[in-house]
Amino acid sequence: MDVLFQIIGYGIQIYMYAIIIYILMSWFPGARESSIGQLLAKIVEPYLEPFRKIIPPIGGVIDISPIVAIFVLQFAIGGLNYLYRIIVFGF
């Protein structure tokens, strides 16, 4: 059971890093059009899309939805840790 929770936790962390890399790629011209950028877009965009529908860009330019999406993933890791403690330790 411990290994399963660790794998899920590491998977969420890797996904957060993928989001951060994808965001940073927007600062470099043509980076998102590269093969790595397109792969990250296929992985990250489906998760970011609902946040972009809810949170409009600030001033029409600055998109803070990825930051909110990362916070949600952080909450998921916290909830996963809490669930693990309940299952294993009973509190």
PyMOL Python script that loads the backbone (N, CA, C, O; Angstrom):
from pymol import cmd

cmd.read_pdbstr("""\
ATOM      1  N   MET A   1       0.832  -1.186   0.000  1.00  0.00           N
ATOM      2  CA  MET A   1       0.000   0.000   0.000  1.00  0.00           C
ATOM      3  C   MET A   1       0.881   1.255   0.000  1.00  0.00           C
ATOM      4  O   MET A   1       0.579   2.244  -0.669  1.00  0.00           O
ATOM      5  N   ASP A   2       1.967   1.190   0.761  1.00  0.00           N
ATOM      6  CA  ASP A   2       2.875   2.332   0.855  1.00  0.00           C
ATOM      7  C   ASP A   2       3.455   2.679  -0.515  1.00  0.00           C
ATOM      8  O   ASP A   2       3.546   3.853  -0.874  1.00  0.00           O
ATOM      9  N   VAL A   3       3.842   1.675  -1.266  1.00  0.00           N
ATOM     10  CA  VAL A   3       4.442   1.897  -2.584  1.00  0.00           C
ATOM     11  C   VAL A   3       3.439   2.540  -3.536  1.00  0.00           C
ATOM     12  O   VAL A   3       3.804   3.415  -4.321  1.00  0.00           O
ATOM     13  N   LEU A   4       2.197   2.121  -3.473  1.00  0.00           N
ATOM     14  CA  LEU A   4       1.162   2.686  -4.334  1.00  0.00           C
ATOM     15  C   LEU A   4       0.986   4.181  -4.080  1.00  0.00           C
ATOM     16  O   LEU A   4       0.917   4.970  -5.022  1.00  0.00           O
ATOM     17  N   PHE A   5       0.914   4.568  -2.810  1.00  0.00           N
ATOM     18  CA  PHE A   5       0.771   5.986  -2.478  1.00  0.00           C
ATOM     19  C   PHE A   5       2.005   6.786  -2.908  1.00  0.00           C
ATOM     20  O   PHE A   5       1.879   7.927  -3.351  1.00  0.00           O
ATOM     21  N   GLN A   6       3.180   6.198  -2.780  1.00  0.00           N
ATOM     22  CA  GLN A   6       4.399   6.894  -3.209  1.00  0.00           C
ATOM     23  C   GLN A   6       4.410   7.080  -4.725  1.00  0.00           C
ATOM     24  O   GLN A   6       4.778   8.148  -5.214  1.00  0.00           O
ATOM     25  N   ILE A   7       4.016   6.066  -5.458  1.00  0.00           N
ATOM     26  CA  ILE A   7       3.989   6.172  -6.922  1.00  0.00           C
ATOM     27  C   ILE A   7       3.001   7.247  -7.365  1.00  0.00           C
ATOM     28  O   ILE A   7       3.308   8.044  -8.251  1.00  0.00           O
ATOM     29  N   ILE A   8       1.828   7.272  -6.759  1.00  0.00           N
ATOM     30  CA  ILE A   8       0.834   8.295  -7.106  1.00  0.00           C
ATOM     31  C   ILE A   8       1.364   9.685  -6.752  1.00  0.00           C
ATOM     32  O   ILE A   8       1.222  10.620  -7.539  1.00  0.00           O
ATOM     33  N   GLY A   9       1.969   9.823  -5.584  1.00  0.00           N
ATOM     34  CA  GLY A   9       2.533  11.111  -5.167  1.00  0.00           C
ATOM     35  C   GLY A   9       3.629  11.584  -6.105  1.00  0.00           C
ATOM     36  O   GLY A   9       3.659  12.755  -6.486  1.00  0.00           O
ATOM     37  N   TYR A  10       4.538  10.676  -6.484  1.00  0.00           N
ATOM     38  CA  TYR A  10       5.602  11.044  -7.428  1.00  0.00           C
ATOM     39  C   TYR A  10       5.023  11.397  -8.794  1.00  0.00           C
ATOM     40  O   TYR A  10       5.513  12.308  -9.461  1.00  0.00           O
ATOM     41  N   GLY A  11       3.992  10.684  -9.207  1.00  0.00           N
ATOM     42  CA  GLY A  11       3.347  10.995 -10.481  1.00  0.00           C
ATOM     43  C   GLY A  11       2.755  12.390 -10.492  1.00  0.00           C
ATOM     44  O   GLY A  11       2.866  13.106 -11.487  1.00  0.00           O
ATOM     45  N   ILE A  12       2.128  12.782  -9.394  1.00  0.00           N
ATOM     46  CA  ILE A  12       1.559  14.135  -9.296  1.00  0.00           C
ATOM     47  C   ILE A  12       2.669  15.174  -9.311  1.00  0.00           C
ATOM     48  O   ILE A  12       2.528  16.219  -9.947  1.00  0.00           O
ATOM     49  N   GLN A  13       3.773  14.902  -8.619  1.00  0.00           N
ATOM     50  CA  GLN A  13       4.896  15.846  -8.623  1.00  0.00           C
ATOM     51  C   GLN A  13       5.495  15.989 -10.020  1.00  0.00           C
ATOM     52  O   GLN A  13       5.802  17.100 -10.451  1.00  0.00           O
ATOM     53  N   ILE A  14       5.659  14.892 -10.717  1.00  0.00           N
ATOM     54  CA  ILE A  14       6.198  14.957 -12.081  1.00  0.00           C
ATOM     55  C   ILE A  14       5.252  15.754 -12.979  1.00  0.00           C
ATOM     56  O   ILE A  14       5.701  16.518 -13.834  1.00  0.00           O
ATOM     57  N   TYR A  15       3.953  15.576 -12.787  1.00  0.00           N
ATOM     58  CA  TYR A  15       2.969  16.325 -13.571  1.00  0.00           C
ATOM     59  C   TYR A  15       3.074  17.824 -13.271  1.00  0.00           C
ATOM     60  O   TYR A  15       2.943  18.648 -14.177  1.00  0.00           O
ATOM     61  N   MET A  16       3.308  18.177 -12.010  1.00  0.00           N
ATOM     62  CA  MET A  16       3.485  19.593 -11.663  1.00  0.00           C
ATOM     63  C   MET A  16       4.719  20.161 -12.353  1.00  0.00           C
ATOM     64  O   MET A  16       4.694  21.290 -12.843  1.00  0.00           O
ATOM     65  N   TYR A  17       5.800  19.383 -12.392  1.00  0.00           N
ATOM     66  CA  TYR A  17       7.006  19.835 -13.094  1.00  0.00           C
ATOM     67  C   TYR A  17       6.740  20.004 -14.582  1.00  0.00           C
ATOM     68  O   TYR A  17       7.256  20.932 -15.205  1.00  0.00           O
ATOM     69  N   ALA A  18       5.936  19.112 -15.157  1.00  0.00           N
ATOM     70  CA  ALA A  18       5.588  19.233 -16.571  1.00  0.00           C
ATOM     71  C   ALA A  18       4.819  20.527 -16.823  1.00  0.00           C
ATOM     72  O   ALA A  18       5.045  21.194 -17.833  1.00  0.00           O
ATOM     73  N   ILE A  19       3.921  20.884 -15.921  1.00  0.00           N
ATOM     74  CA  ILE A  19       3.170  22.144 -16.057  1.00  0.00           C
ATOM     75  C   ILE A  19       4.121  23.332 -15.974  1.00  0.00           C
ATOM     76  O   ILE A  19       4.021  24.267 -16.768  1.00  0.00           O
ATOM     77  N   ILE A  20       5.036  23.297 -15.021  1.00  0.00           N
ATOM     78  CA  ILE A  20       5.988  24.412 -14.859  1.00  0.00           C
ATOM     79  C   ILE A  20       6.864  24.551 -16.103  1.00  0.00           C
ATOM     80  O   ILE A  20       7.080  25.665 -16.582  1.00  0.00           O
ATOM     81  N   ILE A  21       7.366  23.444 -16.627  1.00  0.00           N
ATOM     82  CA  ILE A  21       8.192  23.497 -17.836  1.00  0.00           C
ATOM     83  C   ILE A  21       7.378  24.034 -19.008  1.00  0.00           C
ATOM     84  O   ILE A  21       7.875  24.830 -19.804  1.00  0.00           O
ATOM     85  N   TYR A  22       6.136  23.600 -19.110  1.00  0.00           N
ATOM     86  CA  TYR A  22       5.270  24.073 -20.196  1.00  0.00           C
ATOM     87  C   TYR A  22       5.029  25.580 -20.085  1.00  0.00           C
ATOM     88  O   TYR A  22       5.018  26.284 -21.094  1.00  0.00           O
ATOM     89  N   ILE A  23       4.840  26.064 -18.880  1.00  0.00           N
ATOM     90  CA  ILE A  23       4.641  27.499 -18.672  1.00  0.00           C
ATOM     91  C   ILE A  23       5.900  28.263 -19.060  1.00  0.00           C
ATOM     92  O   ILE A  23       5.827  29.283 -19.746  1.00  0.00           O
ATOM     93  N   LEU A  24       7.051  27.772 -18.621  1.00  0.00           N
ATOM     94  CA  LEU A  24       8.312  28.457 -18.927  1.00  0.00           C
ATOM     95  C   LEU A  24       8.603  28.451 -20.426  1.00  0.00           C
ATOM     96  O   LEU A  24       9.253  29.365 -20.934  1.00  0.00           O
ATOM     97  N   MET A  25       8.134  27.441 -21.127  1.00  0.00           N
ATOM     98  CA  MET A  25       8.351  27.383 -22.577  1.00  0.00           C
ATOM     99  C   MET A  25       7.642  28.526 -23.297  1.00  0.00           C
ATOM    100  O   MET A  25       8.029  28.896 -24.405  1.00  0.00           O
ATOM    101  N   SER A  26       6.616  29.081 -22.680  1.00  0.00           N
ATOM    102  CA  SER A  26       5.900  30.191 -23.321  1.00  0.00           C
ATOM    103  C   SER A  26       6.759  31.453 -23.368  1.00  0.00           C
ATOM    104  O   SER A  26       6.454  32.376 -24.123  1.00  0.00           O
ATOM    105  N   TRP A  27       7.807  31.503 -22.589  1.00  0.00           N
ATOM    106  CA  TRP A  27       8.682  32.675 -22.589  1.00  0.00           C
ATOM    107  C   TRP A  27       9.664  32.677 -23.753  1.00  0.00           C
ATOM    108  O   TRP A  27      10.257  33.710 -24.064  1.00  0.00           O
ATOM    109  N   PHE A  28       9.839  31.529 -24.398  1.00  0.00           N
ATOM    110  CA  PHE A  28      10.796  31.411 -25.485  1.00  0.00           C
ATOM    111  C   PHE A  28      10.055  31.240 -26.801  1.00  0.00           C
ATOM    112  O   PHE A  28       9.224  30.342 -26.935  1.00  0.00           O
ATOM    113  N   PRO A  29      10.352  32.100 -27.778  1.00  0.00           N
ATOM    114  CA  PRO A  29       9.637  32.020 -29.062  1.00  0.00           C
ATOM    115  C   PRO A  29       9.853  30.670 -29.741  1.00  0.00           C
ATOM    116  O   PRO A  29      10.988  30.216 -29.888  1.00  0.00           O
ATOM    117  N   GLY A  30       8.778  30.046 -30.146  1.00  0.00           N
ATOM    118  CA  GLY A  30       8.842  28.798 -30.883  1.00  0.00           C
ATOM    119  C   GLY A  30       9.064  27.558 -30.040  1.00  0.00           C
ATOM    120  O   GLY A  30       9.088  26.451 -30.579  1.00  0.00           O
ATOM    121  N   ALA A  31       9.228  27.707 -28.735  1.00  0.00           N
ATOM    122  CA  ALA A  31       9.510  26.542 -27.893  1.00  0.00           C
ATOM    123  C   ALA A  31       8.308  25.606 -27.819  1.00  0.00           C
ATOM    124  O   ALA A  31       8.475  24.387 -27.794  1.00  0.00           O
ATOM    125  N   ARG A  32       7.108  26.162 -27.784  1.00  0.00           N
ATOM    126  CA  ARG A  32       5.916  25.308 -27.699  1.00  0.00           C
ATOM    127  C   ARG A  32       5.618  24.609 -29.019  1.00  0.00           C
ATOM    128  O   ARG A  32       4.868  23.634 -29.045  1.00  0.00           O
ATOM    129  N   GLU A  33       6.197  25.095 -30.112  1.00  0.00           N
ATOM    130  CA  GLU A  33       5.996  24.452 -31.403  1.00  0.00           C
ATOM    131  C   GLU A  33       6.988  23.313 -31.623  1.00  0.00           C
ATOM    132  O   GLU A  33       6.856  22.566 -32.592  1.00  0.00           O
ATOM    133  N   SER A  34       7.973  23.167 -30.748  1.00  0.00           N
ATOM    134  CA  SER A  34       8.927  22.070 -30.871  1.00  0.00           C
ATOM    135  C   SER A  34       8.234  20.752 -30.523  1.00  0.00           C
ATOM    136  O   SER A  34       7.101  20.745 -30.043  1.00  0.00           O
ATOM    137  N   SER A  35       8.921  19.646 -30.767  1.00  0.00           N
ATOM    138  CA  SER A  35       8.314  18.340 -30.492  1.00  0.00           C
ATOM    139  C   SER A  35       8.072  18.155 -28.991  1.00  0.00           C
ATOM    140  O   SER A  35       7.062  17.576 -28.592  1.00  0.00           O
ATOM    141  N   ILE A  36       8.980  18.637 -28.173  1.00  0.00           N
ATOM    142  CA  ILE A  36       8.793  18.539 -26.713  1.00  0.00           C
ATOM    143  C   ILE A  36       7.632  19.423 -26.275  1.00  0.00           C
ATOM    144  O   ILE A  36       6.826  19.024 -25.434  1.00  0.00           O
ATOM    145  N   GLY A  37       7.546  20.621 -26.841  1.00  0.00           N
ATOM    146  CA  GLY A  37       6.444  21.519 -26.513  1.00  0.00           C
ATOM    147  C   GLY A  37       5.094  20.950 -26.898  1.00  0.00           C
ATOM    148  O   GLY A  37       4.121  21.089 -26.157  1.00  0.00           O
ATOM    149  N   GLN A  38       5.032  20.312 -28.052  1.00  0.00           N
ATOM    150  CA  GLN A  38       3.776  19.707 -28.491  1.00  0.00           C
ATOM    151  C   GLN A  38       3.403  18.510 -27.626  1.00  0.00           C
ATOM    152  O   GLN A  38       2.225  18.298 -27.339  1.00  0.00           O
ATOM    153  N   LEU A  39       4.397  17.724 -27.206  1.00  0.00           N
ATOM    154  CA  LEU A  39       4.129  16.599 -26.311  1.00  0.00           C
ATOM    155  C   LEU A  39       3.611  17.092 -24.967  1.00  0.00           C
ATOM    156  O   LEU A  39       2.639  16.556 -24.435  1.00  0.00           O
ATOM    157  N   LEU A  40       4.264  18.118 -24.417  1.00  0.00           N
ATOM    158  CA  LEU A  40       3.805  18.680 -23.146  1.00  0.00           C
ATOM    159  C   LEU A  40       2.410  19.276 -23.283  1.00  0.00           C
ATOM    160  O   LEU A  40       1.599  19.176 -22.362  1.00  0.00           O
ATOM    161  N   ALA A  41       2.127  19.891 -24.416  1.00  0.00           N
ATOM    162  CA  ALA A  41       0.790  20.462 -24.640  1.00  0.00           C
ATOM    163  C   ALA A  41      -0.279  19.376 -24.598  1.00  0.00           C
ATOM    164  O   ALA A  41      -1.353  19.580 -24.032  1.00  0.00           O
ATOM    165  N   LYS A  42       0.011  18.225 -25.195  1.00  0.00           N
ATOM    166  CA  LYS A  42      -0.956  17.125 -25.181  1.00  0.00           C
ATOM    167  C   LYS A  42      -1.180  16.588 -23.778  1.00  0.00           C
ATOM    168  O   LYS A  42      -2.265  16.104 -23.458  1.00  0.00           O
ATOM    169  N   ILE A  43      -0.161  16.674 -22.949  1.00  0.00           N
ATOM    170  CA  ILE A  43      -0.252  16.153 -21.590  1.00  0.00           C
ATOM    171  C   ILE A  43      -0.885  17.169 -20.637  1.00  0.00           C
ATOM    172  O   ILE A  43      -1.700  16.804 -19.790  1.00  0.00           O
ATOM    173  N   VAL A  44      -0.512  18.431 -20.775  1.00  0.00           N
ATOM    174  CA  VAL A  44      -0.859  19.462 -19.793  1.00  0.00           C
ATOM    175  C   VAL A  44      -2.144  20.217 -20.129  1.00  0.00           C
ATOM    176  O   VAL A  44      -2.924  20.536 -19.232  1.00  0.00           O
ATOM    177  N   GLU A  45      -2.369  20.501 -21.397  1.00  0.00           N
ATOM    178  CA  GLU A  45      -3.515  21.334 -21.785  1.00  0.00           C
ATOM    179  C   GLU A  45      -4.874  20.772 -21.349  1.00  0.00           C
ATOM    180  O   GLU A  45      -5.722  21.553 -20.918  1.00  0.00           O
ATOM    181  N   PRO A  46      -5.124  19.463 -21.438  1.00  0.00           N
ATOM    182  CA  PRO A  46      -6.437  18.980 -20.976  1.00  0.00           C
ATOM    183  C   PRO A  46      -6.701  19.277 -19.498  1.00  0.00           C
ATOM    184  O   PRO A  46      -7.848  19.481 -19.101  1.00  0.00           O
ATOM    185  N   TYR A  47      -5.659  19.301 -18.698  1.00  0.00           N
ATOM    186  CA  TYR A  47      -5.830  19.624 -17.272  1.00  0.00           C
ATOM    187  C   TYR A  47      -5.998  21.131 -17.066  1.00  0.00           C
ATOM    188  O   TYR A  47      -6.783  21.552 -16.217  1.00  0.00           O
ATOM    189  N   LEU A  48      -5.273  21.942 -17.830  1.00  0.00           N
ATOM    190  CA  LEU A  48      -5.340  23.397 -17.661  1.00  0.00           C
ATOM    191  C   LEU A  48      -6.607  24.014 -18.243  1.00  0.00           C
ATOM    192  O   LEU A  48      -7.037  25.078 -17.799  1.00  0.00           O
ATOM    193  N   GLU A  49      -7.200  23.365 -19.222  1.00  0.00           N
ATOM    194  CA  GLU A  49      -8.372  23.924 -19.917  1.00  0.00           C
ATOM    195  C   GLU A  49      -9.516  24.315 -18.982  1.00  0.00           C
ATOM    196  O   GLU A  49     -10.027  25.427 -19.115  1.00  0.00           O
ATOM    197  N   PRO A  50      -9.950  23.467 -18.043  1.00  0.00           N
ATOM    198  CA  PRO A  50     -11.048  23.884 -17.153  1.00  0.00           C
ATOM    199  C   PRO A  50     -10.693  25.103 -16.291  1.00  0.00           C
ATOM    200  O   PRO A  50     -11.553  25.933 -15.998  1.00  0.00           O
ATOM    201  N   PHE A  51      -9.441  25.200 -15.896  1.00  0.00           N
ATOM    202  CA  PHE A  51      -9.027  26.354 -15.090  1.00  0.00           C
ATOM    203  C   PHE A  51      -9.048  27.625 -15.928  1.00  0.00           C
ATOM    204  O   PHE A  51      -9.391  28.695 -15.425  1.00  0.00           O
ATOM    205  N   ARG A  52      -8.688  27.518 -17.190  1.00  0.00           N
ATOM    206  CA  ARG A  52      -8.697  28.687 -18.073  1.00  0.00           C
ATOM    207  C   ARG A  52     -10.115  29.157 -18.367  1.00  0.00           C
ATOM    208  O   ARG A  52     -10.344  30.342 -18.611  1.00  0.00           O
ATOM    209  N   LYS A  53     -11.064  28.229 -18.344  1.00  0.00           N
ATOM    210  CA  LYS A  53     -12.462  28.623 -18.557  1.00  0.00           C
ATOM    211  C   LYS A  53     -12.998  29.393 -17.353  1.00  0.00           C
ATOM    212  O   LYS A  53     -13.831  30.286 -17.510  1.00  0.00           O
ATOM    213  N   ILE A  54     -12.531  29.056 -16.159  1.00  0.00           N
ATOM    214  CA  ILE A  54     -13.016  29.679 -14.930  1.00  0.00           C
ATOM    215  C   ILE A  54     -12.281  30.982 -14.621  1.00  0.00           C
ATOM    216  O   ILE A  54     -12.897  31.964 -14.207  1.00  0.00           O
ATOM    217  N   ILE A  55     -10.963  30.989 -14.822  1.00  0.00           N
ATOM    218  CA  ILE A  55     -10.130  32.124 -14.429  1.00  0.00           C
ATOM    219  C   ILE A  55      -9.669  32.872 -15.681  1.00  0.00           C
ATOM    220  O   ILE A  55      -8.842  32.357 -16.434  1.00  0.00           O
ATOM    221  N   PRO A  56     -10.184  34.065 -15.910  1.00  0.00           N
ATOM    222  CA  PRO A  56      -9.747  34.827 -17.088  1.00  0.00           C
ATOM    223  C   PRO A  56      -8.346  35.412 -16.861  1.00  0.00           C
ATOM    224  O   PRO A  56      -7.943  35.636 -15.719  1.00  0.00           O
ATOM    225  N   PRO A  57      -7.610  35.656 -17.944  1.00  0.00           N
ATOM    226  CA  PRO A  57      -6.286  36.270 -17.802  1.00  0.00           C
ATOM    227  C   PRO A  57      -6.384  37.670 -17.193  1.00  0.00           C
ATOM    228  O   PRO A  57      -7.324  38.415 -17.469  1.00  0.00           O
ATOM    229  N   ILE A  58      -5.423  38.006 -16.383  1.00  0.00           N
ATOM    230  CA  ILE A  58      -5.385  39.338 -15.760  1.00  0.00           C
ATOM    231  C   ILE A  58      -4.932  40.337 -16.821  1.00  0.00           C
ATOM    232  O   ILE A  58      -3.866  40.185 -17.416  1.00  0.00           O
ATOM    233  N   GLY A  59      -5.735  41.335 -17.043  1.00  0.00           N
ATOM    234  CA  GLY A  59      -5.421  42.343 -18.043  1.00  0.00           C
ATOM    235  C   GLY A  59      -5.416  41.793 -19.459  1.00  0.00           C
ATOM    236  O   GLY A  59      -4.896  42.427 -20.377  1.00  0.00           O
ATOM    237  N   GLY A  60      -5.992  40.620 -19.631  1.00  0.00           N
ATOM    238  CA  GLY A  60      -6.012  40.007 -20.940  1.00  0.00           C
ATOM    239  C   GLY A  60      -4.683  39.428 -21.369  1.00  0.00           C
ATOM    240  O   GLY A  60      -4.554  38.936 -22.490  1.00  0.00           O
ATOM    241  N   VAL A  61      -3.674  39.479 -20.477  1.00  0.00           N
ATOM    242  CA  VAL A  61      -2.333  39.058 -20.856  1.00  0.00           C
ATOM    243  C   VAL A  61      -1.768  37.975 -19.933  1.00  0.00           C
ATOM    244  O   VAL A  61      -1.229  36.976 -20.410  1.00  0.00           O
ATOM    245  N   ILE A  62      -1.886  38.164 -18.633  1.00  0.00           N
ATOM    246  CA  ILE A  62      -1.247  37.273 -17.664  1.00  0.00           C
ATOM    247  C   ILE A  62      -2.218  36.165 -17.268  1.00  0.00           C
ATOM    248  O   ILE A  62      -3.286  36.426 -16.714  1.00  0.00           O
ATOM    249  N   ASP A  63      -1.835  34.936 -17.557  1.00  0.00           N
ATOM    250  CA  ASP A  63      -2.664  33.770 -17.276  1.00  0.00           C
ATOM    251  C   ASP A  63      -2.205  33.152 -15.955  1.00  0.00           C
ATOM    252  O   ASP A  63      -1.117  32.584 -15.870  1.00  0.00           O
ATOM    253  N   ILE A  64      -3.048  33.268 -14.930  1.00  0.00           N
ATOM    254  CA  ILE A  64      -2.690  32.703 -13.625  1.00  0.00           C
ATOM    255  C   ILE A  64      -3.328  31.336 -13.396  1.00  0.00           C
ATOM    256  O   ILE A  64      -3.154  30.747 -12.329  1.00  0.00           O
ATOM    257  N   SER A  65      -4.056  30.830 -14.370  1.00  0.00           N
ATOM    258  CA  SER A  65      -4.712  29.536 -14.199  1.00  0.00           C
ATOM    259  C   SER A  65      -3.732  28.388 -13.945  1.00  0.00           C
ATOM    260  O   SER A  65      -4.074  27.481 -13.186  1.00  0.00           O
ATOM    261  N   PRO A  66      -2.522  28.375 -14.542  1.00  0.00           N
ATOM    262  CA  PRO A  66      -1.590  27.297 -14.198  1.00  0.00           C
ATOM    263  C   PRO A  66      -1.162  27.315 -12.729  1.00  0.00           C
ATOM    264  O   PRO A  66      -0.903  26.263 -12.144  1.00  0.00           O
ATOM    265  N   ILE A  67      -1.088  28.487 -12.146  1.00  0.00           N
ATOM    266  CA  ILE A  67      -0.726  28.581 -10.728  1.00  0.00           C
ATOM    267  C   ILE A  67      -1.825  27.954  -9.874  1.00  0.00           C
ATOM    268  O   ILE A  67      -1.543  27.205  -8.938  1.00  0.00           O
ATOM    269  N   VAL A  68      -3.066  28.262 -10.199  1.00  0.00           N
ATOM    270  CA  VAL A  68      -4.198  27.667  -9.472  1.00  0.00           C
ATOM    271  C   VAL A  68      -4.221  26.157  -9.685  1.00  0.00           C
ATOM    272  O   VAL A  68      -4.502  25.402  -8.755  1.00  0.00           O
ATOM    273  N   ALA A  69      -3.926  25.713 -10.909  1.00  0.00           N
ATOM    274  CA  ALA A  69      -3.908  24.282 -11.202  1.00  0.00           C
ATOM    275  C   ALA A  69      -2.829  23.566 -10.384  1.00  0.00           C
ATOM    276  O   ALA A  69      -3.038  22.444  -9.924  1.00  0.00           O
ATOM    277  N   ILE A  70      -1.685  24.211 -10.207  1.00  0.00           N
ATOM    278  CA  ILE A  70      -0.618  23.619  -9.389  1.00  0.00           C
ATOM    279  C   ILE A  70      -1.039  23.575  -7.925  1.00  0.00           C
ATOM    280  O   ILE A  70      -0.756  22.592  -7.239  1.00  0.00           O
ATOM    281  N   PHE A  71      -1.701  24.606  -7.434  1.00  0.00           N
ATOM    282  CA  PHE A  71      -2.208  24.583  -6.051  1.00  0.00           C
ATOM    283  C   PHE A  71      -3.192  23.427  -5.857  1.00  0.00           C
ATOM    284  O   PHE A  71      -3.178  22.771  -4.815  1.00  0.00           O
ATOM    285  N   VAL A  72      -4.037  23.176  -6.844  1.00  0.00           N
ATOM    286  CA  VAL A  72      -4.988  22.065  -6.743  1.00  0.00           C
ATOM    287  C   VAL A  72      -4.235  20.736  -6.663  1.00  0.00           C
ATOM    288  O   VAL A  72      -4.623  19.848  -5.904  1.00  0.00           O
ATOM    289  N   LEU A  73      -3.173  20.599  -7.434  1.00  0.00           N
ATOM    290  CA  LEU A  73      -2.367  19.378  -7.355  1.00  0.00           C
ATOM    291  C   LEU A  73      -1.682  19.258  -5.993  1.00  0.00           C
ATOM    292  O   LEU A  73      -1.543  18.157  -5.460  1.00  0.00           O
ATOM    293  N   GLN A  74      -1.256  20.389  -5.434  1.00  0.00           N
ATOM    294  CA  GLN A  74      -0.662  20.369  -4.086  1.00  0.00           C
ATOM    295  C   GLN A  74      -1.697  19.911  -3.065  1.00  0.00           C
ATOM    296  O   GLN A  74      -1.378  19.132  -2.166  1.00  0.00           O
ATOM    297  N   PHE A  75      -2.927  20.385  -3.194  1.00  0.00           N
ATOM    298  CA  PHE A  75      -4.008  19.922  -2.312  1.00  0.00           C
ATOM    299  C   PHE A  75      -4.225  18.418  -2.484  1.00  0.00           C
ATOM    300  O   PHE A  75      -4.481  17.706  -1.514  1.00  0.00           O
ATOM    301  N   ALA A  76      -4.120  17.946  -3.721  1.00  0.00           N
ATOM    302  CA  ALA A  76      -4.288  16.518  -3.979  1.00  0.00           C
ATOM    303  C   ALA A  76      -3.207  15.705  -3.275  1.00  0.00           C
ATOM    304  O   ALA A  76      -3.488  14.637  -2.731  1.00  0.00           O
ATOM    305  N   ILE A  77      -1.984  16.200  -3.285  1.00  0.00           N
ATOM    306  CA  ILE A  77      -0.900  15.502  -2.573  1.00  0.00           C
ATOM    307  C   ILE A  77      -1.170  15.510  -1.080  1.00  0.00           C
ATOM    308  O   ILE A  77      -0.968  14.497  -0.410  1.00  0.00           O
ATOM    309  N   GLY A  78      -1.628  16.649  -0.543  1.00  0.00           N
ATOM    310  CA  GLY A  78      -1.977  16.711   0.877  1.00  0.00           C
ATOM    311  C   GLY A  78      -3.103  15.760   1.228  1.00  0.00           C
ATOM    312  O   GLY A  78      -3.053  15.088   2.258  1.00  0.00           O
ATOM    313  N   GLY A  79      -4.115  15.699   0.383  1.00  0.00           N
ATOM    314  CA  GLY A  79      -5.226  14.781   0.606  1.00  0.00           C
ATOM    315  C   GLY A  79      -4.785  13.332   0.509  1.00  0.00           C
ATOM    316  O   GLY A  79      -5.270  12.478   1.251  1.00  0.00           O
ATOM    317  N   LEU A  80      -3.880  13.061  -0.391  1.00  0.00           N
ATOM    318  CA  LEU A  80      -3.338  11.709  -0.526  1.00  0.00           C
ATOM    319  C   LEU A  80      -2.571  11.304   0.733  1.00  0.00           C
ATOM    320  O   LEU A  80      -2.712  10.182   1.220  1.00  0.00           O
ATOM    321  N   ASN A  81      -1.763  12.222   1.254  1.00  0.00           N
ATOM    322  CA  ASN A  81      -1.027  11.942   2.491  1.00  0.00           C
ATOM    323  C   ASN A  81      -1.991  11.719   3.659  1.00  0.00           C
ATOM    324  O   ASN A  81      -1.780  10.828   4.482  1.00  0.00           O
ATOM    325  N   TYR A  82      -3.038  12.525   3.726  1.00  0.00           N
ATOM    326  CA  TYR A  82      -4.032  12.380   4.788  1.00  0.00           C
ATOM    327  C   TYR A  82      -4.749  11.027   4.680  1.00  0.00           C
ATOM    328  O   TYR A  82      -4.948  10.339   5.681  1.00  0.00           O
ATOM    329  N   LEU A  83      -5.127  10.661   3.466  1.00  0.00           N
ATOM    330  CA  LEU A  83      -5.786   9.378   3.246  1.00  0.00           C
ATOM    331  C   LEU A  83      -4.867   8.216   3.630  1.00  0.00           C
ATOM    332  O   LEU A  83      -5.308   7.228   4.218  1.00  0.00           O
ATOM    333  N   TYR A  84      -3.603   8.350   3.294  1.00  0.00           N
ATOM    334  CA  TYR A  84      -2.634   7.310   3.651  1.00  0.00           C
ATOM    335  C   TYR A  84      -2.547   7.146   5.171  1.00  0.00           C
ATOM    336  O   TYR A  84      -2.538   6.027   5.683  1.00  0.00           O
ATOM    337  N   ARG A  85      -2.483   8.278   5.886  1.00  0.00           N
ATOM    338  CA  ARG A  85      -2.404   8.205   7.351  1.00  0.00           C
ATOM    339  C   ARG A  85      -3.657   7.578   7.942  1.00  0.00           C
ATOM    340  O   ARG A  85      -3.569   6.827   8.914  1.00  0.00           O
ATOM    341  N   ILE A  86      -4.811   7.869   7.379  1.00  0.00           N
ATOM    342  CA  ILE A  86      -6.060   7.271   7.882  1.00  0.00           C
ATOM    343  C   ILE A  86      -6.048   5.766   7.651  1.00  0.00           C
ATOM    344  O   ILE A  86      -6.415   4.997   8.539  1.00  0.00           O
ATOM    345  N   ILE A  87      -5.633   5.350   6.476  1.00  0.00           N
ATOM    346  CA  ILE A  87      -5.644   3.924   6.159  1.00  0.00           C
ATOM    347  C   ILE A  87      -4.618   3.159   6.985  1.00  0.00           C
ATOM    348  O   ILE A  87      -4.918   2.095   7.528  1.00  0.00           O
ATOM    349  N   VAL A  88      -3.415   3.698   7.078  1.00  0.00           N
ATOM    350  CA  VAL A  88      -2.344   2.961   7.742  1.00  0.00           C
ATOM    351  C   VAL A  88      -2.401   3.086   9.267  1.00  0.00           C
ATOM    352  O   VAL A  88      -2.292   2.091   9.984  1.00  0.00           O
ATOM    353  N   PHE A  89      -2.572   4.307   9.749  1.00  0.00           N
ATOM    354  CA  PHE A  89      -2.489   4.535  11.191  1.00  0.00           C
ATOM    355  C   PHE A  89      -3.836   4.643  11.863  1.00  0.00           C
ATOM    356  O   PHE A  89      -3.920   4.550  13.088  1.00  0.00           O
ATOM    357  N   GLY A  90      -4.885   4.836  11.100  1.00  0.00           N
ATOM    358  CA  GLY A  90      -6.224   4.894  11.664  1.00  0.00           C
ATOM    359  C   GLY A  90      -6.580   6.221  12.311  1.00  0.00           C
ATOM    360  O   GLY A  90      -7.489   6.281  13.140  1.00  0.00           O
ATOM    361  N   PHE A  91      -5.867   7.300  11.942  1.00  0.00           N
ATOM    362  CA  PHE A  91      -6.237   8.637  12.460  1.00  0.00           C
ATOM    363  C   PHE A  91      -6.027   9.704  11.445  1.00  0.00           C
ATOM    364  O   PHE A  91      -6.287  10.876  11.719  1.00  0.00           O
TER     365      PHE A  91
END
""", "prot")
cmd.dss("prot")
cmd.show_as("cartoon", "prot")
cmd.util.cbc("prot")
cmd.orient("prot")
